[in-house]
Protein backbone atom coordinates (compact mmCIF):
# COMPACT_ATOMS: atom_id res chain seq x y z
CA UNK A 1 0.00 0.00 0.00
CA UNK A 2 2.90 2.34 0.71
CA UNK A 3 5.21 3.25 -2.16
CA UNK A 4 8.08 1.13 -0.92
CA UNK A 5 8.04 -2.19 -2.76
CA UNK A 6 5.49 -3.60 -5.18
CA UNK A 7 4.13 -6.85 -3.76
CA UNK A 8 3.52 -9.13 -6.75
CA UNK A 9 7.17 -9.37 -7.80
CA UNK A 10 8.39 -10.81 -4.47
CA UNK A 11 5.22 -12.91 -4.22
CA UNK A 12 6.22 -14.57 -7.50
CA UNK A 13 9.75 -15.11 -6.21
CA UNK A 14 8.44 -16.70 -3.01
CA UNK A 15 5.90 -18.79 -4.93
CA UNK A 16 8.58 -20.18 -7.24
CA UNK A 17 10.99 -21.11 -4.45
CA UNK A 18 8.68 -22.59 -1.78
CA UNK A 19 6.40 -25.60 -1.59
CA UNK A 20 4.14 -25.25 1.45
CA UNK A 21 3.69 -21.69 2.69
CA UNK A 22 0.73 -19.55 1.67
CA UNK A 23 1.61 -16.20 0.13
CA UNK A 24 -0.66 -13.16 0.22
CA UNK A 25 -0.65 -9.48 -0.58
CA UNK A 26 -1.21 -7.48 2.56
CA UNK A 27 -2.66 -5.40 0.96
CA UNK A 28 -2.80 -4.26 -2.66
CA UNK A 29 -5.06 -1.29 -3.41
CA UNK A 30 -8.36 -1.56 -5.29
CA UNK A 31 -7.91 1.58 -7.43
CA UNK A 32 -4.75 1.41 -9.49
CA UNK A 33 -5.09 -1.99 -11.20
CA UNK A 34 -7.92 -2.88 -13.52
CA UNK A 35 -9.92 -5.85 -12.16
CA UNK A 36 -9.13 -7.90 -15.27
CA UNK A 37 -5.42 -7.26 -14.76
CA UNK A 38 -5.74 -8.09 -11.06
CA UNK A 39 -7.38 -11.38 -11.96
CA UNK A 40 -4.74 -12.26 -14.55
CA UNK A 41 -1.91 -11.35 -12.16
CA UNK A 42 -3.20 -13.52 -9.33
CA UNK A 43 -4.16 -16.29 -11.75
CA UNK A 44 -0.53 -16.31 -12.88
CA UNK A 45 0.67 -16.43 -9.29
CA UNK A 46 -1.68 -19.37 -8.71
CA UNK A 47 -0.05 -21.13 -11.68
CA UNK A 48 3.27 -20.80 -9.86
CA UNK A 49 1.89 -22.00 -6.51
CA UNK A 50 -1.54 -23.62 -6.96
CA UNK A 51 -3.78 -23.19 -3.94
CA UNK A 52 -1.18 -21.14 -2.02
CA UNK A 53 -1.94 -17.59 -3.19
CA UNK A 54 -4.17 -15.09 -1.37
CA UNK A 55 -5.36 -11.80 -2.86
CA UNK A 56 -5.39 -9.23 -0.08
CA UNK A 57 -6.93 -5.95 -1.22
CA UNK A 58 -7.65 -2.64 0.51
CA UNK A 59 -9.17 0.79 -0.13
CA UNK A 60 -5.87 2.69 0.31
CA UNK A 61 -5.52 5.89 2.31
CA UNK A 62 -5.02 9.62 2.20
CA UNK A 63 -3.03 11.63 1.47
CA UNK A 64 -1.16 9.05 -0.62
CA UNK A 65 -4.10 8.28 -2.93
CA UNK A 66 -4.79 11.87 -3.94
CA UNK A 67 -1.07 12.59 -4.32
CA UNK A 68 -0.89 9.99 -7.11
CA UNK A 69 -4.13 11.17 -8.74
CA UNK A 70 -6.59 8.68 -7.24
CA UNK A 71 -9.88 10.08 -5.94
CA UNK A 72 -11.28 7.67 -3.37
CA UNK A 73 -14.93 8.19 -4.30
CA UNK A 74 -17.41 5.61 -2.95
CA UNK A 75 -14.75 3.20 -1.63
CA UNK A 76 -17.30 0.68 -0.36
CA UNK A 77 -18.93 0.46 -3.78
CA UNK A 78 -15.59 0.20 -5.53
CA UNK A 79 -14.38 -2.52 -3.18
CA UNK A 80 -17.54 -4.57 -3.65
CA UNK A 81 -17.36 -4.27 -7.44
CA UNK A 82 -13.68 -5.18 -7.60
CA UNK A 83 -14.08 -8.21 -5.33
CA UNK A 84 -17.15 -9.47 -7.19
CA UNK A 85 -15.66 -9.02 -10.66
CA UNK A 86 -12.22 -10.43 -9.84
CA UNK A 87 -13.81 -13.45 -8.17
CA UNK A 88 -16.01 -14.04 -11.23
CA UNK A 89 -13.00 -13.88 -13.56
CA UNK A 90 -11.01 -16.29 -11.39
CA UNK A 91 -13.82 -18.84 -11.68
CA UNK A 92 -12.81 -19.28 -15.36
CA UNK A 93 -16.43 -20.12 -16.13
CA UNK A 94 -16.87 -18.16 -19.34
CA UNK A 95 -17.01 -14.47 -20.28
CA UNK A 96 -17.76 -11.98 -17.51
CA UNK A 97 -19.82 -8.85 -18.09
CA UNK A 98 -20.02 -6.35 -15.23
CA UNK A 99 -21.38 -2.82 -15.39
CA UNK A 100 -20.84 -0.87 -12.18
CA UNK A 101 -19.83 2.52 -10.88
CA UNK A 102 -16.10 1.70 -11.11
CA UNK A 103 -15.86 -1.67 -12.88
CA UNK A 104 -16.82 -2.07 -16.53
CA UNK A 105 -16.26 -5.48 -18.12
CA UNK A 106 -17.71 -6.51 -21.48
CA UNK A 107 -17.48 -10.25 -22.09
CA UNK A 108 -14.03 -10.60 -20.49
CA UNK A 109 -12.38 -13.87 -19.51
CA UNK A 110 -8.91 -15.09 -18.66
CA UNK A 111 -7.36 -16.13 -21.96
CA UNK A 112 -6.27 -19.69 -21.21
CA UNK A 113 -6.66 -20.89 -24.79
CA UNK A 114 -3.99 -23.61 -24.72
CA UNK A 115 -4.59 -24.88 -21.19
CA UNK A 116 -7.30 -26.77 -19.42
CA UNK A 117 -9.60 -24.26 -17.77
CA UNK A 118 -9.93 -24.58 -14.01
CA UNK A 119 -11.31 -22.34 -11.33
CA UNK A 120 -8.50 -20.56 -9.54
CA UNK A 121 -8.31 -21.24 -5.80
CA UNK A 122 -7.42 -17.66 -4.83
CA UNK A 123 -9.32 -16.49 -1.75
CA UNK A 124 -9.91 -12.75 -1.48
CA UNK A 125 -9.22 -10.98 1.81
CA UNK A 126 -10.07 -7.32 2.45
CA UNK A 127 -7.72 -5.15 4.48
CA UNK A 128 -10.45 -3.32 6.38
CA UNK A 129 -10.12 -0.76 9.17
CA UNK A 130 -13.37 1.20 9.52
CA UNK A 131 -16.70 -0.28 10.61
CA UNK A 132 -18.48 -0.01 7.25
CA UNK A 133 -15.64 -1.71 5.41
CA UNK A 134 -15.59 -4.39 8.11
CA UNK A 135 -19.29 -5.03 7.58
CA UNK A 136 -18.78 -5.30 3.83
CA UNK A 137 -15.93 -7.71 4.44
CA UNK A 138 -18.19 -9.87 6.56
CA UNK A 139 -20.67 -10.00 3.69
CA UNK A 140 -18.44 -10.70 0.68
CA UNK A 141 -14.84 -11.65 1.52
CA UNK A 142 -13.11 -14.92 2.33
CA UNK A 143 -11.11 -13.24 5.04
CA UNK A 144 -10.05 -9.96 6.60
CA UNK A 145 -6.54 -8.62 7.09
CA UNK A 146 -6.85 -6.89 10.46
CA UNK A 147 -4.68 -3.81 10.69
CA UNK A 148 -1.69 -3.21 12.90
CA UNK A 149 -0.86 -0.27 15.13
CA UNK A 150 -4.15 -0.86 16.96
CA UNK A 151 -4.81 -1.95 20.52
CA UNK A 152 -6.29 -5.44 21.06
CA UNK A 153 -9.58 -3.83 22.14
CA UNK A 154 -9.96 -2.63 18.55
CA UNK A 155 -10.38 -6.28 17.52
CA UNK A 156 -13.53 -6.57 19.59
CA UNK A 157 -15.12 -3.70 17.68
CA UNK A 158 -13.94 -5.23 14.42
CA UNK A 159 -15.44 -8.60 15.32
CA UNK A 160 -18.77 -6.96 16.05
CA UNK A 161 -18.82 -5.30 12.62
CA UNK A 162 -17.64 -8.44 10.82
CA UNK A 163 -20.34 -10.48 12.54
CA UNK A 164 -23.01 -7.97 11.53
CA UNK A 165 -21.95 -8.21 7.90
CA UNK A 166 -21.65 -11.98 7.94
CA UNK A 167 -25.07 -12.39 9.56
CA UNK A 168 -26.67 -10.11 6.96
CA UNK A 169 -25.29 -12.40 4.24
CA UNK A 170 -26.40 -15.59 5.97
CA UNK A 171 -22.86 -16.46 6.98
CA UNK A 172 -21.05 -17.06 10.25
CA UNK A 173 -18.09 -15.04 11.44
CA UNK A 174 -16.03 -18.23 11.65
CA UNK A 175 -16.38 -18.46 7.86
CA UNK A 176 -13.84 -15.63 7.70
CA UNK A 177 -10.14 -16.10 8.23
CA UNK A 178 -8.80 -13.18 10.31
CA UNK A 179 -5.02 -12.79 10.05
CA UNK A 180 -3.61 -9.67 11.69
CA UNK A 181 -0.44 -7.68 11.19
CA UNK A 182 1.31 -7.21 14.54
CA UNK A 183 4.44 -5.12 14.98
CA UNK A 184 6.86 -7.31 16.93
CA UNK A 185 10.08 -6.02 18.45
CA UNK A 186 11.73 -8.63 20.66
CA UNK A 187 14.81 -7.93 22.76
CA UNK A 188 15.94 -9.05 26.19
CA UNK A 189 16.59 -5.34 26.79
CA UNK A 190 13.04 -3.97 27.14
CA UNK A 191 14.01 -0.40 26.33
CA UNK A 192 15.83 -1.47 23.18
CA UNK A 193 12.74 -3.39 22.09
CA UNK A 194 10.47 -0.40 22.69
CA UNK A 195 12.82 1.96 20.90
CA UNK A 196 12.96 -0.48 18.00
CA UNK A 197 9.20 -0.18 17.46
CA UNK A 198 8.79 3.50 18.26
CA UNK A 199 9.94 4.95 14.91
CA UNK A 200 7.63 2.81 12.77
CA UNK A 201 4.72 3.44 15.13
CA UNK A 202 5.33 7.20 15.02
CA UNK A 203 5.43 7.22 11.23
CA UNK A 204 2.08 5.47 10.95
CA UNK A 205 0.40 7.58 13.59
CA UNK A 206 1.53 10.72 11.82
CA UNK A 207 0.75 9.70 8.25
CA UNK A 208 -2.18 7.29 8.09
CA UNK A 209 -5.42 8.82 9.44
CA UNK A 210 -7.42 5.58 9.27
CA UNK A 211 -4.93 3.89 11.58
CA UNK A 212 -4.76 6.96 13.81
CA UNK A 213 -8.52 6.84 14.27
CA UNK A 214 -8.55 3.13 15.09
CA UNK A 215 -5.41 2.91 17.18
CA UNK A 216 -6.78 3.85 20.59
CA UNK A 217 -4.05 6.46 20.98
CA UNK A 218 -5.21 9.68 22.74
CA UNK A 219 -6.25 12.42 20.32
CA UNK A 220 -4.03 14.94 22.06
CA UNK A 221 -0.91 12.88 21.33
CA UNK A 222 -1.96 12.35 17.71
CA UNK A 223 -2.34 16.11 17.27
CA UNK A 224 1.15 16.75 18.62
CA UNK A 225 2.68 14.08 16.36
CA UNK A 226 0.80 15.42 13.36
CA UNK A 227 2.25 18.90 13.88
CA UNK A 228 5.67 17.46 13.08
CA UNK A 229 4.86 14.76 10.52
CA UNK A 230 3.26 15.07 7.12
CA UNK A 231 3.54 12.96 3.98
CA UNK A 232 6.16 12.29 2.94
CA UNK A 233 8.20 12.78 6.10
CA UNK A 234 11.96 12.87 6.48
CA UNK A 235 13.77 10.48 8.78
CA UNK A 236 14.73 13.39 11.02
CA UNK A 237 11.06 14.41 11.35
CA UNK A 238 10.07 10.87 12.34
CA UNK A 239 12.85 10.77 14.93
CA UNK A 240 11.78 14.14 16.34
CA UNK A 241 8.11 13.14 16.55
CA UNK A 242 8.97 9.78 18.13
CA UNK A 243 10.22 11.63 21.21
CA UNK A 244 6.58 12.48 21.92
CA UNK A 245 5.47 8.82 22.00
CA UNK A 246 5.74 7.33 25.51
CA UNK A 247 6.63 3.72 26.27
CA UNK A 248 3.11 2.81 27.39
CA UNK A 249 1.70 3.74 23.96
CA UNK A 250 4.30 1.56 22.24
CA UNK A 251 3.38 -1.35 24.48
CA UNK A 252 -0.34 -0.72 23.98
CA UNK A 253 -0.31 -1.21 20.21
CA UNK A 254 2.81 -3.31 19.56
CA UNK A 255 4.31 -6.56 20.81
CA UNK A 256 7.51 -4.97 22.10
CA UNK A 257 9.71 -6.18 24.95
CA UNK A 258 11.38 -9.37 26.19
CA UNK A 259 10.20 -12.70 24.67
CA UNK A 260 7.62 -13.58 27.35
CA UNK A 261 5.99 -10.16 27.15
CA UNK A 262 5.80 -10.31 23.34
CA UNK A 263 4.17 -13.74 23.44
CA UNK A 264 1.65 -12.48 25.97
CA UNK A 265 0.81 -9.46 23.81
CA UNK A 266 0.31 -11.53 20.67
CA UNK A 267 -1.95 -13.86 22.65
CA UNK A 268 -4.12 -10.81 23.46
CA UNK A 269 -4.71 -10.21 19.75
CA UNK A 270 -5.57 -13.89 19.25
CA UNK A 271 -7.94 -13.86 22.23
CA UNK A 272 -9.81 -10.87 20.75
CA UNK A 273 -10.35 -12.33 17.27
CA UNK A 274 -7.13 -12.75 15.30
CA UNK A 275 -6.88 -16.24 13.78
CA UNK A 276 -3.31 -15.95 12.51
CA UNK A 277 -0.74 -13.43 13.79
CA UNK A 278 1.42 -11.98 11.01
CA UNK A 279 4.46 -10.68 12.81
CA UNK A 280 6.08 -7.54 11.39
CA UNK A 281 9.67 -8.07 12.56
CA UNK A 282 11.73 -5.30 14.09
CA UNK A 283 14.83 -5.54 16.24
CA UNK A 284 16.36 -9.01 16.74
CA UNK A 285 14.58 -11.04 14.05
CA UNK A 286 16.22 -14.36 14.89
CA UNK A 287 15.17 -13.96 18.51
CA UNK A 288 11.61 -13.22 17.34
CA UNK A 289 11.61 -16.44 15.30
CA UNK A 290 12.87 -18.43 18.27
CA UNK A 291 10.34 -16.75 20.56
CA UNK A 292 7.37 -17.81 18.43
CA UNK A 293 8.69 -21.03 16.86
CA UNK A 294 6.52 -23.23 19.06
C-alpha positions as a Markdown table, in Angstrom:
| # | Residue | x | y | z |
|---|---|---|---|---|
| 1 | Unk | 0.0 | 0.0 | 0.0 |
| 2 | Unk | 2.9 | 2.3 | 0.7 |
| 3 | Unk | 5.2 | 3.2 | -2.2 |
| 4 | Unk | 8.1 | 1.1 | -0.9 |
| 5 | Unk | 8.0 | -2.2 | -2.8 |
| 6 | Unk | 5.5 | -3.6 | -5.2 |
| 7 | Unk | 4.1 | -6.9 | -3.8 |
| 8 | Unk | 3.5 | -9.1 | -6.7 |
| 9 | Unk | 7.2 | -9.4 | -7.8 |
| 10 | Unk | 8.4 | -10.8 | -4.5 |
| 11 | Unk | 5.2 | -12.9 | -4.2 |
| 12 | Unk | 6.2 | -14.6 | -7.5 |
| 13 | Unk | 9.8 | -15.1 | -6.2 |
| 14 | Unk | 8.4 | -16.7 | -3.0 |
| 15 | Unk | 5.9 | -18.8 | -4.9 |
| 16 | Unk | 8.6 | -20.2 | -7.2 |
| 17 | Unk | 11.0 | -21.1 | -4.5 |
| 18 | Unk | 8.7 | -22.6 | -1.8 |
| 19 | Unk | 6.4 | -25.6 | -1.6 |
| 20 | Unk | 4.1 | -25.3 | 1.4 |
| 21 | Unk | 3.7 | -21.7 | 2.7 |
| 22 | Unk | 0.7 | -19.6 | 1.7 |
| 23 | Unk | 1.6 | -16.2 | 0.1 |
| 24 | Unk | -0.7 | -13.2 | 0.2 |
| 25 | Unk | -0.6 | -9.5 | -0.6 |
| 26 | Unk | -1.2 | -7.5 | 2.6 |
| 27 | Unk | -2.7 | -5.4 | 1.0 |
| 28 | Unk | -2.8 | -4.3 | -2.7 |
| 29 | Unk | -5.1 | -1.3 | -3.4 |
| 30 | Unk | -8.4 | -1.6 | -5.3 |
| 31 | Unk | -7.9 | 1.6 | -7.4 |
| 32 | Unk | -4.7 | 1.4 | -9.5 |
| 33 | Unk | -5.1 | -2.0 | -11.2 |
| 34 | Unk | -7.9 | -2.9 | -13.5 |
| 35 | Unk | -9.9 | -5.9 | -12.2 |
| 36 | Unk | -9.1 | -7.9 | -15.3 |
| 37 | Unk | -5.4 | -7.3 | -14.8 |
| 38 | Unk | -5.7 | -8.1 | -11.1 |
| 39 | Unk | -7.4 | -11.4 | -12.0 |
| 40 | Unk | -4.7 | -12.3 | -14.5 |
| 41 | Unk | -1.9 | -11.4 | -12.2 |
| 42 | Unk | -3.2 | -13.5 | -9.3 |
| 43 | Unk | -4.2 | -16.3 | -11.7 |
| 44 | Unk | -0.5 | -16.3 | -12.9 |
| 45 | Unk | 0.7 | -16.4 | -9.3 |
| 46 | Unk | -1.7 | -19.4 | -8.7 |
| 47 | Unk | -0.1 | -21.1 | -11.7 |
| 48 | Unk | 3.3 | -20.8 | -9.9 |
| 49 | Unk | 1.9 | -22.0 | -6.5 |
| 50 | Unk | -1.5 | -23.6 | -7.0 |
| 51 | Unk | -3.8 | -23.2 | -3.9 |
| 52 | Unk | -1.2 | -21.1 | -2.0 |
| 53 | Unk | -1.9 | -17.6 | -3.2 |
| 54 | Unk | -4.2 | -15.1 | -1.4 |
| 55 | Unk | -5.4 | -11.8 | -2.9 |
| 56 | Unk | -5.4 | -9.2 | -0.1 |
| 57 | Unk | -6.9 | -6.0 | -1.2 |
| 58 | Unk | -7.7 | -2.6 | 0.5 |
| 59 | Unk | -9.2 | 0.8 | -0.1 |
| 60 | Unk | -5.9 | 2.7 | 0.3 |
| 61 | Unk | -5.5 | 5.9 | 2.3 |
| 62 | Unk | -5.0 | 9.6 | 2.2 |
| 63 | Unk | -3.0 | 11.6 | 1.5 |
| 64 | Unk | -1.2 | 9.0 | -0.6 |
| 65 | Unk | -4.1 | 8.3 | -2.9 |
| 66 | Unk | -4.8 | 11.9 | -3.9 |
| 67 | Unk | -1.1 | 12.6 | -4.3 |
| 68 | Unk | -0.9 | 10.0 | -7.1 |
| 69 | Unk | -4.1 | 11.2 | -8.7 |
| 70 | Unk | -6.6 | 8.7 | -7.2 |
| 71 | Unk | -9.9 | 10.1 | -5.9 |
| 72 | Unk | -11.3 | 7.7 | -3.4 |
| 73 | Unk | -14.9 | 8.2 | -4.3 |
| 74 | Unk | -17.4 | 5.6 | -3.0 |
| 75 | Unk | -14.7 | 3.2 | -1.6 |
| 76 | Unk | -17.3 | 0.7 | -0.4 |
| 77 | Unk | -18.9 | 0.5 | -3.8 |
| 78 | Unk | -15.6 | 0.2 | -5.5 |
| 79 | Unk | -14.4 | -2.5 | -3.2 |
| 80 | Unk | -17.5 | -4.6 | -3.7 |
| 81 | Unk | -17.4 | -4.3 | -7.4 |
| 82 | Unk | -13.7 | -5.2 | -7.6 |
| 83 | Unk | -14.1 | -8.2 | -5.3 |
| 84 | Unk | -17.2 | -9.5 | -7.2 |
| 85 | Unk | -15.7 | -9.0 | -10.7 |
| 86 | Unk | -12.2 | -10.4 | -9.8 |
| 87 | Unk | -13.8 | -13.4 | -8.2 |
| 88 | Unk | -16.0 | -14.0 | -11.2 |
| 89 | Unk | -13.0 | -13.9 | -13.6 |
| 90 | Unk | -11.0 | -16.3 | -11.4 |
| 91 | Unk | -13.8 | -18.8 | -11.7 |
| 92 | Unk | -12.8 | -19.3 | -15.4 |
| 93 | Unk | -16.4 | -20.1 | -16.1 |
| 94 | Unk | -16.9 | -18.2 | -19.3 |
| 95 | Unk | -17.0 | -14.5 | -20.3 |
| 96 | Unk | -17.8 | -12.0 | -17.5 |
| 97 | Unk | -19.8 | -8.8 | -18.1 |
| 98 | Unk | -20.0 | -6.4 | -15.2 |
| 99 | Unk | -21.4 | -2.8 | -15.4 |
| 100 | Unk | -20.8 | -0.9 | -12.2 |
| 101 | Unk | -19.8 | 2.5 | -10.9 |
| 102 | Unk | -16.1 | 1.7 | -11.1 |
| 103 | Unk | -15.9 | -1.7 | -12.9 |
| 104 | Unk | -16.8 | -2.1 | -16.5 |
| 105 | Unk | -16.3 | -5.5 | -18.1 |
| 106 | Unk | -17.7 | -6.5 | -21.5 |
| 107 | Unk | -17.5 | -10.3 | -22.1 |
| 108 | Unk | -14.0 | -10.6 | -20.5 |
| 109 | Unk | -12.4 | -13.9 | -19.5 |
| 110 | Unk | -8.9 | -15.1 | -18.7 |
| 111 | Unk | -7.4 | -16.1 | -22.0 |
| 112 | Unk | -6.3 | -19.7 | -21.2 |
| 113 | Unk | -6.7 | -20.9 | -24.8 |
| 114 | Unk | -4.0 | -23.6 | -24.7 |
| 115 | Unk | -4.6 | -24.9 | -21.2 |
| 116 | Unk | -7.3 | -26.8 | -19.4 |
| 117 | Unk | -9.6 | -24.3 | -17.8 |
| 118 | Unk | -9.9 | -24.6 | -14.0 |
| 119 | Unk | -11.3 | -22.3 | -11.3 |
| 120 | Unk | -8.5 | -20.6 | -9.5 |
| 121 | Unk | -8.3 | -21.2 | -5.8 |
| 122 | Unk | -7.4 | -17.7 | -4.8 |
| 123 | Unk | -9.3 | -16.5 | -1.7 |
| 124 | Unk | -9.9 | -12.7 | -1.5 |
| 125 | Unk | -9.2 | -11.0 | 1.8 |
| 126 | Unk | -10.1 | -7.3 | 2.4 |
| 127 | Unk | -7.7 | -5.1 | 4.5 |
| 128 | Unk | -10.4 | -3.3 | 6.4 |
| 129 | Unk | -10.1 | -0.8 | 9.2 |
| 130 | Unk | -13.4 | 1.2 | 9.5 |
| 131 | Unk | -16.7 | -0.3 | 10.6 |
| 132 | Unk | -18.5 | 0.0 | 7.3 |
| 133 | Unk | -15.6 | -1.7 | 5.4 |
| 134 | Unk | -15.6 | -4.4 | 8.1 |
| 135 | Unk | -19.3 | -5.0 | 7.6 |
| 136 | Unk | -18.8 | -5.3 | 3.8 |
| 137 | Unk | -15.9 | -7.7 | 4.4 |
| 138 | Unk | -18.2 | -9.9 | 6.6 |
| 139 | Unk | -20.7 | -10.0 | 3.7 |
| 140 | Unk | -18.4 | -10.7 | 0.7 |
| 141 | Unk | -14.8 | -11.7 | 1.5 |
| 142 | Unk | -13.1 | -14.9 | 2.3 |
| 143 | Unk | -11.1 | -13.2 | 5.0 |
| 144 | Unk | -10.1 | -10.0 | 6.6 |
| 145 | Unk | -6.5 | -8.6 | 7.1 |
| 146 | Unk | -6.8 | -6.9 | 10.5 |
| 147 | Unk | -4.7 | -3.8 | 10.7 |
| 148 | Unk | -1.7 | -3.2 | 12.9 |
| 149 | Unk | -0.9 | -0.3 | 15.1 |
| 150 | Unk | -4.1 | -0.9 | 17.0 |
| 151 | Unk | -4.8 | -2.0 | 20.5 |
| 152 | Unk | -6.3 | -5.4 | 21.1 |
| 153 | Unk | -9.6 | -3.8 | 22.1 |
| 154 | Unk | -10.0 | -2.6 | 18.5 |
| 155 | Unk | -10.4 | -6.3 | 17.5 |
| 156 | Unk | -13.5 | -6.6 | 19.6 |
| 157 | Unk | -15.1 | -3.7 | 17.7 |
| 158 | Unk | -13.9 | -5.2 | 14.4 |
| 159 | Unk | -15.4 | -8.6 | 15.3 |
| 160 | Unk | -18.8 | -7.0 | 16.0 |
| 161 | Unk | -18.8 | -5.3 | 12.6 |
| 162 | Unk | -17.6 | -8.4 | 10.8 |
| 163 | Unk | -20.3 | -10.5 | 12.5 |
| 164 | Unk | -23.0 | -8.0 | 11.5 |
| 165 | Unk | -22.0 | -8.2 | 7.9 |
| 166 | Unk | -21.7 | -12.0 | 7.9 |
| 167 | Unk | -25.1 | -12.4 | 9.6 |
| 168 | Unk | -26.7 | -10.1 | 7.0 |
| 169 | Unk | -25.3 | -12.4 | 4.2 |
| 170 | Unk | -26.4 | -15.6 | 6.0 |
| 171 | Unk | -22.9 | -16.5 | 7.0 |
| 172 | Unk | -21.1 | -17.1 | 10.3 |
| 173 | Unk | -18.1 | -15.0 | 11.4 |
| 174 | Unk | -16.0 | -18.2 | 11.7 |
| 175 | Unk | -16.4 | -18.5 | 7.9 |
| 176 | Unk | -13.8 | -15.6 | 7.7 |
| 177 | Unk | -10.1 | -16.1 | 8.2 |
| 178 | Unk | -8.8 | -13.2 | 10.3 |
| 179 | Unk | -5.0 | -12.8 | 10.0 |
| 180 | Unk | -3.6 | -9.7 | 11.7 |
| 181 | Unk | -0.4 | -7.7 | 11.2 |
| 182 | Unk | 1.3 | -7.2 | 14.5 |
| 183 | Unk | 4.4 | -5.1 | 15.0 |
| 184 | Unk | 6.9 | -7.3 | 16.9 |
| 185 | Unk | 10.1 | -6.0 | 18.4 |
| 186 | Unk | 11.7 | -8.6 | 20.7 |
| 187 | Unk | 14.8 | -7.9 | 22.8 |
| 188 | Unk | 15.9 | -9.1 | 26.2 |
| 189 | Unk | 16.6 | -5.3 | 26.8 |
| 190 | Unk | 13.0 | -4.0 | 27.1 |
| 191 | Unk | 14.0 | -0.4 | 26.3 |
| 192 | Unk | 15.8 | -1.5 | 23.2 |
| 193 | Unk | 12.7 | -3.4 | 22.1 |
| 194 | Unk | 10.5 | -0.4 | 22.7 |
| 195 | Unk | 12.8 | 2.0 | 20.9 |
| 196 | Unk | 13.0 | -0.5 | 18.0 |
| 197 | Unk | 9.2 | -0.2 | 17.5 |
| 198 | Unk | 8.8 | 3.5 | 18.3 |
| 199 | Unk | 9.9 | 4.9 | 14.9 |
| 200 | Unk | 7.6 | 2.8 | 12.8 |
| 201 | Unk | 4.7 | 3.4 | 15.1 |
| 202 | Unk | 5.3 | 7.2 | 15.0 |
| 203 | Unk | 5.4 | 7.2 | 11.2 |
| 204 | Unk | 2.1 | 5.5 | 10.9 |
| 205 | Unk | 0.4 | 7.6 | 13.6 |
| 206 | Unk | 1.5 | 10.7 | 11.8 |
| 207 | Unk | 0.7 | 9.7 | 8.2 |
| 208 | Unk | -2.2 | 7.3 | 8.1 |
| 209 | Unk | -5.4 | 8.8 | 9.4 |
| 210 | Unk | -7.4 | 5.6 | 9.3 |
| 211 | Unk | -4.9 | 3.9 | 11.6 |
| 212 | Unk | -4.8 | 7.0 | 13.8 |
| 213 | Unk | -8.5 | 6.8 | 14.3 |
| 214 | Unk | -8.6 | 3.1 | 15.1 |
| 215 | Unk | -5.4 | 2.9 | 17.2 |
| 216 | Unk | -6.8 | 3.8 | 20.6 |
| 217 | Unk | -4.0 | 6.5 | 21.0 |
| 218 | Unk | -5.2 | 9.7 | 22.7 |
| 219 | Unk | -6.2 | 12.4 | 20.3 |
| 220 | Unk | -4.0 | 14.9 | 22.1 |
| 221 | Unk | -0.9 | 12.9 | 21.3 |
| 222 | Unk | -2.0 | 12.3 | 17.7 |
| 223 | Unk | -2.3 | 16.1 | 17.3 |
| 224 | Unk | 1.1 | 16.8 | 18.6 |
| 225 | Unk | 2.7 | 14.1 | 16.4 |
| 226 | Unk | 0.8 | 15.4 | 13.4 |
| 227 | Unk | 2.3 | 18.9 | 13.9 |
| 228 | Unk | 5.7 | 17.5 | 13.1 |
| 229 | Unk | 4.9 | 14.8 | 10.5 |
| 230 | Unk | 3.3 | 15.1 | 7.1 |
| 231 | Unk | 3.5 | 13.0 | 4.0 |
| 232 | Unk | 6.2 | 12.3 | 2.9 |
| 233 | Unk | 8.2 | 12.8 | 6.1 |
| 234 | Unk | 12.0 | 12.9 | 6.5 |
| 235 | Unk | 13.8 | 10.5 | 8.8 |
| 236 | Unk | 14.7 | 13.4 | 11.0 |
| 237 | Unk | 11.1 | 14.4 | 11.4 |
| 238 | Unk | 10.1 | 10.9 | 12.3 |
| 239 | Unk | 12.9 | 10.8 | 14.9 |
| 240 | Unk | 11.8 | 14.1 | 16.3 |
| 241 | Unk | 8.1 | 13.1 | 16.5 |
| 242 | Unk | 9.0 | 9.8 | 18.1 |
| 243 | Unk | 10.2 | 11.6 | 21.2 |
| 244 | Unk | 6.6 | 12.5 | 21.9 |
| 245 | Unk | 5.5 | 8.8 | 22.0 |
| 246 | Unk | 5.7 | 7.3 | 25.5 |
| 247 | Unk | 6.6 | 3.7 | 26.3 |
| 248 | Unk | 3.1 | 2.8 | 27.4 |
| 249 | Unk | 1.7 | 3.7 | 24.0 |
| 250 | Unk | 4.3 | 1.6 | 22.2 |
| 251 | Unk | 3.4 | -1.4 | 24.5 |
| 252 | Unk | -0.3 | -0.7 | 24.0 |
| 253 | Unk | -0.3 | -1.2 | 20.2 |
| 254 | Unk | 2.8 | -3.3 | 19.6 |
| 255 | Unk | 4.3 | -6.6 | 20.8 |
| 256 | Unk | 7.5 | -5.0 | 22.1 |
| 257 | Unk | 9.7 | -6.2 | 24.9 |
| 258 | Unk | 11.4 | -9.4 | 26.2 |
| 259 | Unk | 10.2 | -12.7 | 24.7 |
| 260 | Unk | 7.6 | -13.6 | 27.3 |
| 261 | Unk | 6.0 | -10.2 | 27.1 |
| 262 | Unk | 5.8 | -10.3 | 23.3 |
| 263 | Unk | 4.2 | -13.7 | 23.4 |
| 264 | Unk | 1.7 | -12.5 | 26.0 |
| 265 | Unk | 0.8 | -9.5 | 23.8 |
| 266 | Unk | 0.3 | -11.5 | 20.7 |
| 267 | Unk | -2.0 | -13.9 | 22.7 |
| 268 | Unk | -4.1 | -10.8 | 23.5 |
| 269 | Unk | -4.7 | -10.2 | 19.7 |
| 270 | Unk | -5.6 | -13.9 | 19.3 |
| 271 | Unk | -7.9 | -13.9 | 22.2 |
| 272 | Unk | -9.8 | -10.9 | 20.7 |
| 273 | Unk | -10.3 | -12.3 | 17.3 |
| 274 | Unk | -7.1 | -12.7 | 15.3 |
| 275 | Unk | -6.9 | -16.2 | 13.8 |
| 276 | Unk | -3.3 | -15.9 | 12.5 |
| 277 | Unk | -0.7 | -13.4 | 13.8 |
| 278 | Unk | 1.4 | -12.0 | 11.0 |
| 279 | Unk | 4.5 | -10.7 | 12.8 |
| 280 | Unk | 6.1 | -7.5 | 11.4 |
| 281 | Unk | 9.7 | -8.1 | 12.6 |
| 282 | Unk | 11.7 | -5.3 | 14.1 |
| 283 | Unk | 14.8 | -5.5 | 16.2 |
| 284 | Unk | 16.4 | -9.0 | 16.7 |
| 285 | Unk | 14.6 | -11.0 | 14.0 |
| 286 | Unk | 16.2 | -14.4 | 14.9 |
| 287 | Unk | 15.2 | -14.0 | 18.5 |
| 288 | Unk | 11.6 | -13.2 | 17.3 |
| 289 | Unk | 11.6 | -16.4 | 15.3 |
| 290 | Unk | 12.9 | -18.4 | 18.3 |
| 291 | Unk | 10.3 | -16.8 | 20.6 |
| 292 | Unk | 7.4 | -17.8 | 18.4 |
| 293 | Unk | 8.7 | -21.0 | 16.9 |
| 294 | Unk | 6.5 | -23.2 | 19.1 |
